[in-house]
Amino acid sequence: MSVILTKMLFKIKLNISFKDEINTEISKSTVGWQLDHAIKVFNAVIEQAINSNPEDYKTSFNFKRSVLFRLGFLPRGKVRAPKAVLPPETILEANIEAQLQKAYANLKKIELLPETAFFNHHIFGVLNKKQTLRFIEIHTNHHLKIIRDILDK
């Protein structure tokens, strides 16, 4: 199992108790919103890869992907989250915990997939398994950084 992603999931778990914290100078959203969204994306992306047909994978060049994946960085405030991965109005610790358990299980599942299992991102294009895991790493880290900044008062 990916050590980096496992550590990131653990960091998410460690921040659940701060879910109601907010710092509007950093983000309009609470720590809970950041946690819930990061986990929703984690699970949705892996589930799309699990449900992909590896035989349909076609590689393609994407300039934004090549730059941002190399940098390991997503700029803040440039993209709006799709509705499917928006957190609910009320974020409950139990829901985050349940999503975390699902994330650990999904991480085990994706590791068993062929390299051509894929996820289709609306900006970065079609990502093979390795690229998909890199996207999840970059995206999750992006939200963990926001959380750190919110809590660093």
Secondary structure as GFF3:
##gff-version 3
##sequence-region A 1 153
A	DSSP	alpha_helix	3	15	.	.	.	ID=ss1
A	DSSP	three_ten_helix	16	18	.	.	.	ID=ss2
A	DSSP	alpha_helix	31	51	.	.	.	ID=ss3
A	DSSP	three_ten_helix	54	56	.	.	.	ID=ss4
A	DSSP	alpha_helix	63	71	.	.	.	ID=ss5
A	DSSP	three_ten_helix	83	85	.	.	.	ID=ss6
A	DSSP	alpha_helix	93	111	.	.	.	ID=ss7
A	DSSP	beta_strand	119	121	.	.	.	ID=ss8
A	DSSP	beta_strand	125	127	.	.	.	ID=ss9
A	DSSP	alpha_helix	129	151	.	.	.	ID=ss10
###
